[in-house]
Amino acid sequence: MAAVVLAAALSACGGDKIEYADADVGTLYNKAHEFMAAGQYRFAAVMFDEVERQHPYSIWARRATLMSAYNHYLSNDYDAAILAAQRFLSLHPGNKDAPYAYYLIAICYYEQISDVGRDQKATQQALDALNEVVRRFGNTDYAEDARLKIELTRDHLAGKEMTIGRFYESQKEYIAAMGRFRNVIKNYQTTSQVPEALHRLVECYLALGLQLEAQKAAAVLGYNFPKSKWFRYSYAMLEGKGLEPVKLPEDKGSDGEPKNFFDWLF
């Protein structure tokens, strides 16, 4: 029986249409684990799928669905892993392993994040999926890891905005550039991209002759990031025109906490 199962797995992974021989659940499940232990993750996924197909009401079928997703992930077949994990959740939404299934979906998207010069669809999907993990399972280890990855993902999306904004600025399309830099400041305030975004606003404002706006942006940059190179650059630009950052308004909000003044710019 094991030989028949092996032949079926090899054919399936090669993309051939085949007829699977029936096997008892133990044989299928054990063979799947053998493939996984040997690092043959695609074959393992096929075998776990067979457990579910041949024995859908077995206590092993539920576990096999999630194991199939995991092995697809290990073989870098992210689309298949996501589909398998989603199938698991549709069939067993309240299962104790549901947090892991949601987390696995998020990781599949996260590992497909490309450099900022390319389309960021997977990045946004990763962010949405990671936020879902935190929303549903906030007190779990999965959520803790998701929170760390959310910050990295948001920084990546902000980096994409900065790339586009710098391009527009290089083409002297200052209004379009400012829209991108403002988006970073408004929507990605906790990312590492904000200091540069503020500096680029100073550049764009000065290029358009909007000196007061440039002084305000420089003031906010200096207040939040006084030791950054971007503040030094902005200060030098203003100084070269006989200007300096304006004085900021009262630095306490209605709750008594210090303000970052980002909203004051717009």
LOBA-723644 format. One line per 2 residues: their letters; for each residue y negated, x, z negated of N, C-alpha, C, O. Coordinates in steps of 0.02 Angstrom, whole numbers, always signed. Example, Ala and Ser with C-alpha at 12.3 -4.5 7.8 and 13.67 -1.06 7.14 Angstrom:
as	+284/+660/-390/+225/+615/-390/+165/+660/-390/+166/+712/-423  +112/+642/-354/+53/+684/-357/-2/+645/-394/-57/+670/-402;
This chain:
ma	+60/+41/+0/+0/+0/+0/-63/+43/+0/-112/+27/+35  -63/+98/-39/-122/+140/-42/-139/+168/+27/-198/+174/+44;
av	-88/+187/+66/-100/+214/+132/-133/+163/+177/-177/+179/+216  -110/+100/+172/-140/+47/+212/-213/+37/+193/-256/+30/+237;
vl	-226/+37/+128/-295/+30/+104/-338/+86/+129/-395/+75/+151  -313/+148/+127/-350/+205/+151/-367/+198/+224/-424/+211/+244;
aa	-319/+178/+265/-332/+170/+336/-385/+117/+348/-428/+125/+391  -381/+64/+310/-431/+11/+316/-500/+37/+300/-548/+22/+336;
al	-506/+76/+247/-570/+103/+227/-599/+149/+280/-658/+144/+298  -557/+193/+307/-581/+240/+357/-604/+203/+419/-655/+221/+448;
sa	-568/+152/+440/-587/+115/+499/-652/+77/+488/-696/+75/+531  -658/+48/+429/-719/+10/+415/-780/+55/+415/-832/+36/+442;
cg	-775/+113/+386/-832/+158/+383/-848/+187/+451/-904/+209/+463  -800/+186/+496/-813/+210/+563/-844/+157/+607/-862/+170/+664;
gd	-851/+95/+580/-884/+43/+616/-837/+0/+658/-861/-44/+695  -772/+11/+656/-724/-29/+694/-713/-96/+662/-716/-102/+601;
ki	-698/-146/+702/-679/-211/+676/-605/-209/+662/-565/-195/+707  -586/-224/+600/-516/-217/+581/-493/-277/+541/-534/-318/+518;
ey	-428/-283/+533/-399/-332/+489/-374/-296/+426/-333/-250/+431  -399/-316/+369/-378/-284/+308/-311/-310/+284/-297/-370/+290;
ad	-269/-267/+260/-207/-288/+228/-222/-310/+157/-262/-279/+122  -189/-364/+136/-199/-388/+68/-171/-337/+18/-121/-304/+31;
ad	-205/-332/-37/-182/-286/-90/-200/-317/-157/-246/-357/-162  -163/-299/-209/-179/-325/-275/-244/-293/-299/-262/-238/-277;
vg	-277/-326/-345/-343/-305/-366/-341/-235/-397/-388/-196/-388  -289/-220/-434/-284/-154/-465/-281/-98/-415/-313/-46/-424;
tl	-242/-108/-361/-237/-57/-309/-304/-45/-276/-325/+13/-266  -338/-99/-259/-403/-92/-226/-454/-58/-272/-490/-13/-250;
yn	-457/-80/-334/-507/-54/-380/-494/+20/-395/-540/+60/-397  -432/+37/-405/-415/+107/-419/-429/+152/-360/-454/+207/-368;
ka	-415/+127/-300/-429/+167/-240/-504/+177/-232/-526/+231/-212  -543/+125/-247/-615/+132/-243/-640/+187/-290/-683/+227/-272;
he	-613/+188/-351/-633/+239/-399/-610/+309/-377/-645/+358/-389  -554/+314/-345/-532/+378/-319/-581/+404/-266/-599/+463/-267;
fm	-601/+360/-221/-650/+380/-171/-715/+403/-204/-745/+453/-185  -738/+365/-253/-800/+382/-287/-796/+449/-322/-842/+489/-319;
aa	-740/+460/-357/-730/+523/-392/-729/+582/-344/-748/+638/-362  -706/+570/-282/-703/+623/-232/-768/+631/-194/-773/+672/-149;
gq	-819/+591/-212/-883/+595/-178/-884/+559/-111/-930/+569/-72  -834/+519/-97/-831/+481/-34/-859/+411/-47/-823/+361/-50;
yr	-925/+409/-54/-957/+349/-78/-955/+291/-28/-951/+233/-48  -959/+307/+35/-955/+253/+85/-887/+219/+83/-882/+158/+87;
fa	-835/+259/+77/-767/+231/+72/-760/+190/+8/-730/+136/+8  -788/+216/-46/-785/+180/-110/-818/+112/-104/-793/+62/-130;
av	-876/+110/-71/-912/+47/-63/-869/-4/-25/-867/-63/-43  -835/+20/+27/-791/-25/+66/-737/-54/+21/-722/-113/+25;
mf	-707/-12/-20/-653/-35/-63/-678/-84/-116/-644/-134/-131  -736/-71/-145/-763/-118/-194/-780/-185/-160/-771/-238/-190;
de	-804/-182/-98/-816/-244/-61/-752/-283/-52/-751/-344/-54  -696/-246/-41/-632/-279/-31/-607/-313/-95/-575/-365/-92;
ve	-623/-284/-152/-605/-316/-215/-638/-385/-218/-606/-435/-235  -702/-387/-202/-738/-451/-204/-712/-499/-150/-706/-559/-163;
rq	-698/-473/-91/-676/-517/-36/-607/-546/-49/-596/-606/-39  -561/-504/-70/-492/-526/-78/-480/-562/-145/-435/-604/-150;
hp	-520/-545/-195/-508/-573/-262/-574/-599/-292/-595/-575/-344  -606/-646/-258/-673/-668/-279/-676/-698/-349/-729/-698/-380;
ys	-620/-723/-375/-620/-755/-441/-591/-710/-495/-583/-730/-553  -577/-649/-476/-552/-601/-525/-608/-578/-570/-666/-578/-550;
iw	-591/-558/-630/-641/-531/-676/-669/-465/-649/-722/-442/-670  -633/-434/-602/-655/-371/-574/-704/-381/-516/-740/-334/-499;
ar	-707/-440/-487/-749/-451/-428/-823/-441/-444/-859/-411/-405  -844/-466/-501/-914/-461/-520/-935/-388/-527/-987/-367/-502;
ra	-894/-350/-561/-908/-279/-570/-906/-242/-504/-945/-196/-492  -859/-261/-461/-852/-228/-396/-913/-235/-353/-931/-189/-316;
tl	-946/-293/-356/-1007/-304/-316/-1061/-254/-335/-1093/-224/-292  -1070/-244/-400/-1120/-196/-423/-1100/-125/-408/-1142/-83/-392;
ms	-1035/-110/-414/-1012/-43/-397/-1019/-28/-323/-1032/+29/-304  -1011/-79/-282/-1023/-70/-210/-1096/-51/-198/-1111/-5/-160;
ay	-1142/-86/-231/-1213/-71/-225/-1227/+1/-246/-1264/+38/-212  -1197/+22/-301/-1209/+89/-327/-1183/+142/-278/-1216/+193/-268;
nh	-1125/+130/-249/-1097/+180/-202/-1136/+181/-136/-1142/+234/-105  -1161/+124/-114/-1205/+126/-56/-1267/+167/-71/-1291/+205/-29;
yl	-1293/+160/-132/-1351/+200/-152/-1334/+274/-153/-1374/+315/-128  -1276/+291/-180/-1257/+362/-182/-1249/+392/-113/-1258/+452/-103;
sn	-1232/+351/-64/-1224/+375/+4/-1290/+370/+43/-1291/+381/+104  -1344/+354/+8/-1411/+348/+38/-1417/+291/+88/-1462/+290/+129;
dy	-1371/+243/+84/-1376/+183/+125/-1415/+131/+84/-1386/+84/+56  -1481/+140/+82/-1522/+101/+36/-1522/+26/+54/-1522/-16/+10;
da	-1524/+11/+118/-1526/-60/+138/-1463/-96/+115/-1466/-151/+88  -1405/-64/+124/-1342/-95/+102/-1340/-100/+26/-1314/-150/-1;
ai	-1366/-51/-9/-1367/-52/-82/-1410/-110/-107/-1392/-146/-153  -1468/-119/-76/-1513/-173/-96/-1481/-241/-84/-1484/-285/-127;
la	-1449/-249/-26/-1416/-312/-11/-1360/-327/-61/-1353/-384/-83  -1321/-276/-77/-1266/-287/-125/-1293/-304/-194/-1265/-348/-228;
aq	-1345/-270/-215/-1374/-285/-281/-1405/-354/-283/-1399/-390/-332  -1437/-373/-228/-1466/-441/-224/-1410/-494/-224/-1418/-547/-253;
rf	-1355/-479/-191/-1299/-526/-192/-1272/-533/-263/-1256/-589/-284  -1266/-478/-298/-1244/-481/-368/-1289/-526/-409/-1266/-567/-448;
ls	-1355/-518/-400/-1402/-558/-439/-1401/-631/-420/-1410/-674/-463  -1389/-646/-356/-1386/-716/-336/-1323/-751/-364/-1324/-810/-378;
lh	-1270/-712/-371/-1207/-740/-396/-1204/-740/-472/-1173/-784/-503  -1236/-690/-503/-1230/-681/-576/-1298/-666/-607/-1308/-613/-636;
pg	-1346/-712/-601/-1414/-697/-623/-1421/-682/-697/-1466/-646/-718  -1377/-711/-737/-1382/-701/-809/-1335/-649/-837/-1326/-643/-898;
nk	-1304/-610/-793/-1255/-561/-815/-1289/-505/-854/-1348/-489/-843  -1252/-475/-900/-1280/-421/-941/-1300/-360/-899/-1341/-319/-922;
da	-1272/-354/-839/-1290/-298/-795/-1347/-314/-747/-1364/-273/-705  -1377/-373/-754/-1433/-392/-711/-1491/-342/-715/-1521/-326/-663;
py	-1509/-316/-775/-1563/-267/-778/-1550/-207/-733/-1594/-182/-699  -1488/-183/-734/-1471/-125/-693/-1477/-142/-619/-1501/-101/-579;
ay	-1456/-202/-599/-1460/-222/-529/-1533/-223/-505/-1549/-198/-451  -1577/-251/-546/-1648/-250/-529/-1674/-178/-525/-1712/-161/-479;
yl	-1654/-138/-572/-1676/-68/-573/-1650/-30/-512/-1687/+9/-482  -1588/-43/-492/-1560/-9/-434/-1598/-27/-370/-1611/+16/-328;
ia	-1617/-91/-364/-1657/-112/-306/-1723/-73/-305/-1744/-49/-253  -1755/-68/-363/-1819/-33/-367/-1811/+40/-349/-1853/+68/-313;
ic	-1758/+72/-373/-1748/+143/-358/-1734/+154/-284/-1756/+204/-255  -1699/+107/-253/-1685/+113/-181/-1751/+114/-141/-1759/+152/-94;
yy	-1797/+71/-160/-1862/+71/-127/-1901/+134/-145/-1934/+165/-102  -1898/+153/-209/-1937/+210/-233/-1918/+274/-196/-1961/+315/-179;
eq	-1853/+284/-184/-1830/+345/-152/-1844/+346/-77/-1832/+396/-43  -1870/+291/-51/-1888/+288/+20/-1963/+298/+30/-1987/+294/+87;
is	-1999/+311/-24/-2071/+322/-17/-2083/+383/+27/-2056/+436/+15  -2125/+374/+77/-2139/+429/+124/-2207/+460/+107/-2242/+436/+63;
dv	-2224/+514/+142/-2287/+547/+130/-2345/+500/+148/-2335/+451/+185  -2405/+515/+122/-2461/+470/+128/-2485/+461/+200/-2525/+416/+215;
gr	-2462/+504/+245/-2482/+497/+315/-2444/+444/+352/-2459/+429/+410  -2393/+415/+320/-2351/+365/+354/-2360/+296/+324/-2395/+287/+274;
dq	-2328/+247/+356/-2331/+179/+332/-2305/+175/+260/-2256/+207/+242  -2339/+135/+219/-2323/+132/+148/-2289/+66/+128/-2295/+45/+70;
ka	-2255/+34/+174/-2220/-28/+158/-2170/-18/+101/-2168/-57/+54  -2130/+35/+106/-2080/+47/+53/-2114/+62/-13/-2087/+45/-66;
tq	-2172/+94/-12/-2208/+108/-73/-2229/+44/-108/-2221/+38/-169  -2255/-3/-70/-2275/-67/-99/-2214/-105/-124/-2216/-137/-176;
qa	-2160/-103/-86/-2098/-136/-108/-2072/-104/-172/-2048/-139/-217  -2077/-38/-177/-2056/-4/-238/-2098/-26/-297/-2073/-39/-351;
ld	-2164/-30/-286/-2208/-50/-340/-2193/-121/-364/-2190/-134/-424  -2182/-166/-316/-2166/-235/-334/-2100/-238/-373/-2095/-274/-423;
al	-2050/-202/-350/-1984/-203/-382/-1987/-171/-451/-1955/-196/-498  -2023/-117/-458/-2030/-84/-524/-2067/-129/-573/-2048/-133/-632;
ne	-2118/-163/-550/-2154/-210/-593/-2109/-267/-614/-2115/-292/-670  -2064/-288/-571/-2017/-341/-588/-1970/-319/-644/-1954/-358/-688;
vv	-1948/-257/-642/-1906/-230/-695/-1943/-233/-761/-1915/-254/-812  -2005/-210/-761/-2045/-210/-823/-2058/-281/-847/-2054/-295/-907;
rr	-2072/-326/-801/-2087/-395/-820/-2027/-430/-852/-2034/-465/-902  -1969/-419/-822/-1909/-454/-846/-1875/-420/-906/-1847/-453/-950;
fg	-1879/-353/-907/-1839/-316/-956/-1881/-263/-991/-1863/-204/-993  -1937/-285/-1017/-1988/-239/-1043/-1966/-194/-1099/-1995/-141/-1109;
nt	-1914/-213/-1136/-1893/-173/-1194/-1833/-129/-1180/-1802/-102/-1227  -1815/-121/-1117/-1756/-82/-1100/-1775/-12/-1077/-1832/+2/-1061;
dy	-1724/+32/-1074/-1734/+99/-1047/-1753/+96/-973/-1790/+138/-948  -1727/+46/-938/-1744/+38/-868/-1819/+27/-860/-1850/+55/-815;
ae	-1847/-14/-903/-1918/-29/-899/-1959/+33/-916/-2012/+46/-886  -1936/+72/-964/-1972/+133/-983/-1977/+181/-924/-2030/+209/-910;
da	-1921/+190/-889/-1922/+233/-830/-1963/+202/-774/-1998/+237/-738  -1959/+136/-767/-1997/+102/-716/-2072/+112/-726/-2109/+120/-678;
rl	-2094/+110/-788/-2166/+119/-802/-2190/+188/-778/-2245/+194/-750  -2150/+239/-788/-2169/+306/-765/-2173/+307/-689/-2219/+336/-660;
ki	-2126/+275/-657/-2125/+275/-584/-2180/+231/-555/-2204/+244/-500  -2200/+180/-592/-2256/+138/-569/-2319/+179/-562/-2355/+173/-513;
el	-2333/+221/-611/-2393/+263/-608/-2390/+310/-548/-2440/+319/-514  -2332/+339/-536/-2325/+384/-479/-2333/+346/-413/-2362/+371/-365;
tr	-2306/+285/-412/-2310/+244/-351/-2382/+223/-338/-2405/+225/-281  -2417/+202/-390/-2487/+183/-383/-2529/+242/-360/-2574/+234/-319;
dh	-2514/+301/-386/-2550/+361/-364/-2538/+373/-290/-2583/+395/-254  -2477/+360/-268/-2460/+370/-197/-2499/+321/-153/-2526/+341/-101;
la	-2503/+258/-174/-2541/+209/-136/-2615/+227/-135/-2649/+219/-84  -2640/+250/-192/-2710/+272/-194/-2721/+331/-148/-2773/+337/-115;
gk	-2672/+376/-145/-2677/+434/-101/-2681/+413/-28/-2716/+444/+12  -2644/+360/-10/-2648/+335/+58/-2718/+309/+74/-2745/+323/+127;
em	-2747/+272/+26/-2815/+248/+35/-2864/+307/+43/-2910/+304/+84  -2854/+358/+5/-2898/+417/+10/-2891/+451/+77/-2941/+472/+106;
ti	-2830/+455/+103/-2820/+486/+168/-2858/+449/+223/-2890/+479/+265  -2853/+383/+221/-2888/+342/+271/-2964/+348/+261/-3001/+355/+309;
gr	-2985/+345/+198/-3057/+351/+184/-3086/+417/+207/-3140/+419/+237  -3050/+472/+195/-3074/+537/+218/-3079/+541/+293/-3124/+571/+321;
fy	-3031/+509/+327/-3033/+507/+400/-3096/+471/+425/-3131/+495/+468  -3108/+412/+396/-3168/+374/+416/-3231/+415/+403/-3277/+416/+444;
es	-3233/+448/+345/-3292/+488/+328/-3301/+545/+378/-3357/+560/+398  -3246/+576/+399/-3251/+631/+448/-3277/+606/+515/-3306/+645/+553;
qk	-3267/+542/+529/-3291/+512/+592/-3361/+481/+583/-3387/+448/+628  -3391/+493/+525/-3457/+466/+507/-3457/+390/+505/-3510/+359/+513;
ey	-3400/+360/+493/-3395/+288/+483/-3398/+275/+407/-3348/+259/+375  -3458/+282/+381/-3466/+285/+308/-3452/+219/+273/-3424/+219/+218;
ia	-3470/+164/+304/-3457/+99/+272/-3382/+88/+264/-3359/+67/+211  -3345/+102/+318/-3272/+94/+314/-3242/+141/+263/-3197/+122/+226;
am	-3267/+202/+261/-3242/+251/+213/-3255/+228/+141/-3212/+232/+98  -3316/+203/+130/-3333/+180/+63/-3289/+122/+40/-3273/+117/-19;
gr	-3268/+80/+87/-3223/+25/+69/-3158/+51/+41/-3131/+24/-7  -3132/+104/+71/-3069/+134/+46/-3079/+167/-22/-3038/+159/-67;
fr	-3134/+204/-29/-3146/+239/-93/-3158/+189/-149/-3136/+199/-206  -3193/+135/-134/-3205/+83/-184/-3140/+50/-205/-3130/+34/-263;
nv	-3096/+40/-157/-3031/+9/-172/-2992/+51/-222/-2960/+25/-268  -2995/+117/-213/-2961/+162/-260/-2991/+154/-330/-2954/+150/-379;
ik	-3057/+152/-333/-3091/+149/-398/-3078/+81/-432/-3070/+78/-493  -3076/+28/-394/-3067/-39/-422/-2994/-52/-441/-2980/-79/-495;
ny	-2948/-34/-398/-2879/-56/-405/-2830/-3/-428/-2773/-19/-444  -2852/+60/-430/-2806/+114/-450/-2841/+159/-501/-2841/+221/-494;
qt	-2871/+128/-551/-2914/+164/-598/-2877/+216/-640/-2908/+264/-664  -2813/+208/-649/-2777/+256/-691/-2746/+313/-652/-2710/+354/-680;
ts	-2758/+317/-587/-2727/+368/-546/-2769/+431/-543/-2828/+431/-561  -2738/+484/-519/-2773/+548/-513/-2821/+551/-454/-2857/+600/-446;
qv	-2823/+498/-414/-2865/+497/-355/-2937/+477/-370/-2981/+487/-328  -2949/+448/-428/-3015/+419/-442/-3072/+470/-443/-3124/+455/-414;
pe	-3064/+528/-474/-3120/+576/-472/-3143/+593/-402/-3203/+595/-388  -3096/+606/-357/-3116/+622/-288/-3148/+561/-255/-3196/+569/-217;
al	-3121/+501/-268/-3150/+441/-238/-3223/+433/-258/-3265/+415/-216  -3239/+447/-321/-3309/+443/-343/-3352/+495/-307/-3408/+481/-286;
hr	-3326/+555/-301/-3363/+608/-266/-3375/+589/-193/-3429/+600/-166  -3324/+562/-161/-3332/+543/-90/-3384/+488/-83/-3419/+485/-32;
lv	-3389/+444/-133/-3442/+394/-131/-3510/+427/-133/-3556/+408/-97  -3516/+478/-175/-3580/+515/-178/-3597/+543/-109/-3653/+537/-86;
ec	-3548/+573/-77/-3559/+601/-10/-3581/+547/+39/-3629/+557/+77  -3546/+491/+39/-3562/+438/+87/-3631/+408/+73/-3669/+396/+120;
yl	-3646/+397/+10/-3712/+369/-7/-3768/+416/+16/-3818/+394/+44  -3759/+480/+4/-3811/+528/+24/-3816/+531/+100/-3872/+537/+126;
al	-3760/+527/+135/-3762/+527/+208/-3799/+467/+235/-3830/+471/+289  -3798/+411/+198/-3833/+350/+220/-3903/+346/+191/-3939/+297/+203;
gl	-3923/+396/+153/-3990/+396/+123/-3997/+351/+62/-4053/+335/+43  -3941/+331/+32/-3942/+287/-26/-3939/+330/-89/-3887/+337/-121;
ql	-3996/+359/-106/-3997/+409/-159/-3981/+380/-228/-3944/+411/-266  -4009/+322/-245/-3996/+293/-310/-3922/+277/-320/-3894/+290/-373;
ea	-3891/+250/-268/-3819/+236/-273/-3779/+300/-282/-3730/+301/-319  -3800/+353/-248/-3766/+417/-255/-3774/+444/-326/-3727/+471/-355;
qk	-3833/+436/-355/-3846/+458/-423/-3803/+419/-473/-3778/+447/-522  -3796/+354/-462/-3756/+313/-506/-3682/+333/-502/-3648/+340/-554;
aa	-3656/+344/-441/-3586/+364/-434/-3574/+431/-468/-3522/+441/-500  -3622/+477/-460/-3615/+542/-492/-3616/+536/-568/-3581/+572/-603;
av	-3657/+490/-593/-3661/+480/-666/-3595/+454/-693/-3572/+477/-746  -3564/+407/-659/-3500/+380/-680/-3446/+434/-676/-3403/+438/-719;
lg	-3449/+474/-624/-3402/+529/-616/-3409/+579/-674/-3359/+600/-703  -3471/+596/-691/-3483/+643/-745/-3463/+616/-813/-3441/+653/-856;
yn	-3472/+551/-822/-3455/+519/-886/-3379/+520/-897/-3356/+535/-952  -3342/+503/-845/-3269/+497/-852/-3232/+562/-841/-3179/+574/-871;
fp	-3259/+605/-798/-3223/+667/-781/-3272/+726/-781/-3282/+759/-730  -3302/+741/-838/-3355/+791/-841/-3332/+862/-824/-3373/+903/-803;
ks	-3268/+877/-832/-3244/+945/-819/-3209/+951/-751/-3181/+1004/-736  -3210/+899/-712/-3176/+902/-647/-3217/+939/-595/-3278/+943/-599;
kw	-3182/+968/-547/-3216/+1002/-492/-3257/+953/-452/-3308/+971/-422  -3234/+890/-449/-3270/+840/-409/-3338/+825/-437/-3385/+812/-399;
fr	-3346/+827/-504/-3412/+817/-533/-3456/+878/-517/-3515/+870/-503  -3428/+937/-520/-3467/+997/-503/-3493/+992/-431/-3551/+1008/-417;
ys	-3449/+970/-386/-3469/+964/-316/-3525/+912/-308/-3574/+923/-273  -3516/+854/-341/-3567/+801/-335/-3633/+823/-365/-3686/+811/-337;
ya	-3629/+856/-423/-3691/+878/-456/-3729/+928/-412/-3790/+926/-406  -3691/+974/-381/-3722/+1024/-337/-3754/+990/-276/-3808/+1011/-255;
ml	-3722/+938/-249/-3751/+903/-192/-3816/+869/-211/-3865/+872/-174  -3817/+836/-269/-3879/+804/-292/-3933/+855/-306/-3991/+847/-286;
eg	-3914/+908/-339/-3962/+961/-356/-3993/+990/-294/-4052/+1007/-293  -3954/+996/-240/-3980/+1022/-177/-4033/+977/-147/-4072/+1000/-105;
kg	-4035/+915/-167/-4085/+868/-142/-4138/+852/-195/-4177/+805/-188  -4138/+893/-249/-4187/+882/-302/-4173/+821/-344/-4219/+792/-373;
le	-4110/+802/-348/-4090/+742/-385/-4042/+761/-441/-4018/+817/-445  -4029/+713/-484/-3978/+720/-536/-3950/+652/-551/-3980/+601/-534;
pv	-3892/+649/-584/-3863/+584/-600/-3910/+543/-644/-3946/+570/-685  -3910/+477/-634/-3952/+434/-675/-3923/+428/-745/-3865/+446/-757;
kl	-3964/+403/-791/-3941/+391/-858/-3901/+326/-858/-3923/+275/-831  -3843/+328/-889/-3801/+269/-892/-3827/+220/-944/-3860/+239/-991;
pe	-3812/+155/-935/-3830/+106/-986/-3790/+117/-1049/-3750/+163/-1054  -3800/+74/-1099/-3764/+78/-1162/-3689/+84/-1149/-3661/+45/-1111;
dk	-3657/+133/-1182/-3588/+149/-1166/-3537/+111/-1208/-3479/+132/-1213  -3558/+56/-1239/-3510/+15/-1276/-3504/-53/-1243/-3554/-84/-1225;
gs	-3442/-76/-1236/-3431/-143/-1210/-3439/-195/-1264/-3453/-178/-1322  -3429/-257/-1247/-3437/-312/-1295/-3385/-307/-1351/-3395/-333/-1406;
dg	-3330/-272/-1338/-3278/-264/-1389/-3287/-200/-1429/-3246/-183/-1471  -3341/-165/-1415/-3355/-103/-1452/-3321/-42/-1426/-3333/+13/-1451;
ep	-3279/-50/-1374/-3243/+6/-1345/-3286/+41/-1291/-3326/+8/-1258  -3276/+106/-1283/-3313/+141/-1229/-3297/+112/-1161/-3240/+92/-1148;
kn	-3346/+111/-1117/-3337/+85/-1050/-3325/+143/-1002/-3345/+200/-1015  -3292/+128/-946/-3285/+180/-895/-3339/+173/-841/-3349/+219/-801;
ff	-3374/+116/-840/-3430/+103/-795/-3410/+96/-722/-3454/+94/-678  -3346/+92/-707/-3326/+83/-638/-3354/+19/-608/-3380/+19/-552;
dw	-3350/-35/-646/-3375/-99/-620/-3451/-98/-611/-3478/-135/-569  -3485/-57/-648/-3558/-51/-644/-3580/-25/-575/-3638/-36/-555;
lf	-3535/+7/-540/-3554/+35/-474/-3558/-17/-420/-3591/-6/-369  -3527/-75/-429/-3519/-122/-375/-3553/-188/-391/-3552/-234/-351;
